[in-house]
Amino acid sequence: MSTLSLPVPAVVKRWVSALVVRRIRRKGIDLSTISFLPEQTKVPLQRDRTDPLPQIRQWRETQPLVPLDLPFDFTAYLVTGYEQTRAILTDRDSYSNDIRHLFSGHGPATADDVGGLGFTDPPLHTRLRKIITPEFTMRRLARLEPMIEGIVERQLDELEKAAAADGGVADLAQHLAFPIPFQTICDLLGLDYEDRETFAGLGSARFDATNGAAAAFGAVSAQREFLFDAVARQRIEPGPGLIGQIIRDEGDAISDVDLAGLADGVFTGGFETTAGMIALGTIVLMRDPAYAALVRDGSPEQVDQVVEELLRYLAVVQVAFPRFAKADMELFGTKIKAGDVILASLSGANRDPKSAGENPDGFDPYRVPASGHLAFGHGIHRCIGAELARMELRIVFPRLLKRFPDLALDRPESELAFRQLSFVFGVEELPVRL
């Protein structure tokens, strides 16, 4: 399974480029002196291996609200502390998540190209979440457990075959971390098997800022177009998965745009994030034999505790969905104007001693945090697939370490290909010896 991005449609590149150039020139900025993202703005999207950059900790300790220098007509601020982040994510009255106004009148991209729960406000958000929430209750998810266990066992077999064919070394990202959540989400949505190979390459690129906005928007556009086609086909013949079930339950009461947005949110929230957690979590557990032993031989309660600490420590979703201030206000001592963008560093908030307790930058499988972590966000936009992700992690880690008790990295951790600039953190490949 490839994680490479697909070619970006030329029309999307032209639209993004024209929009950026037009806005920058209006502000009188010399285009030759800037890159797409100024260095300071890259900080919340970068890591030092699995750790946020030291700048995040410095900001958290000295500046509750950090202005970010963007070469657009946007004024953006970043919060990095736990209490501040939680306050932003909880406040549904002061901020909007709806980004469709950014696409109005600026070329081929339209409001139909964005959607899903993360980018909508009540009452639409309330209605859509009510439709999909029943599918993600613990009772409903329990029926998926045998399916996930089967997927995990098949991929462990594939990992072993790959290692046997290559001198005992295999890419855990390719053969385990990516296929497990991908197959799970495809089965959950009810996507046809012939569609899955096309769909596989569209997840990573949309969260990667390395190649600028054009590449990300191109991946979003291609993925949305794919889902529109899937929804249209299932309107005629509803499938056995979530898309078909919603069509049977809601009929014409839900539009193709809204249904594709829900499917898009389920896929993007449940595939790339969980894939990153499996790969990165394996790296962390291999750092100390005691960590691996605790997961391999521990009780279900101990495994649960390790999974929660991995979620807190890794926080693979580095920045929460952007919030737009609805009105002028004062926020943490700074005057904010209507329309200003507020970004929350989830990786920074999860390393705050006010929530994590002692040694927040360390991994402690026995940690009892002072407050709950924010790896899944908080408030009305908290990840709806949180329990599904937990279920997958609780299944894969013990089975992986029982099957391969001598599992080890094939190269030093410092030489791994960690993503350099991405909203969803991860590793491109993970060569291991079984």
Sequence and secondary structure as in RCSB ss.txt:
>XXXX:A:sequence
MSTLSLPVPAVVKRWVSALVVRRIRRKGIDLSTISFLPEQTKVPLQRDRTDPLPQIRQWRETQPLVPLDLPFDFT
AYLVTGYEQTRAILTDRDSYSNDIRHLFSGHGPATADDVGGLGFTDPPLHTRLRKIITPEFTMRRLARLEPMIEG
IVERQLDELEKAAAADGGVADLAQHLAFPIPFQTICDLLGLDYEDRETFAGLGSARFDATNGAAAAFGAVSAQRE
FLFDAVARQRIEPGPGLIGQIIRDEGDAISDVDLAGLADGVFTGGFETTAGMIALGTIVLMRDPAYAALVRDGSP
EQVDQVVEELLRYLAVVQVAFPRFAKADMELFGTKIKAGDVILASLSGANRDPKSAGENPDGFDPYRVPASGHLA
FGHGIHRCIGAELARMELRIVFPRLLKRFPDLALDRPESELAFRQLSFVFGVEELPVRL
>XXXX:A:secstr
         HHHHHHHHHHHHHHHHHTT  GGG  SS HHHHGGG EETTEE HHHHHHHHH SSEEE  SSS  
EEEE SHHHHHHHHH SSSEE   GGGGTTSSS  GGG  SGGG  TTHHHHHHHHHGGGGSHHHHHTTHHHHHH
HHHHHHHHHHHHHHTTTTEEEHIIIIITHHHHHHHHHHHT  HHHHHHHHTTTTGGGB TTHHHHHHHHHHHHHH
HHHHHHHHHHHS  SSHHHHHHHHHGGGS HHHHHHHHHHHHHHHTHHHHHHHHHHHHHHTT HHHHHHHHHS H
HHHHHHHHHHHHHH SB B   EEESS EEETTEEE TT EEEEBHHHHHT HHHH SSTTS  TT   SS   T
T  GGGS TTHHHHHHHHHHHHHHHHHH TT EESS GGGS B SSBSB  BS  EEE 
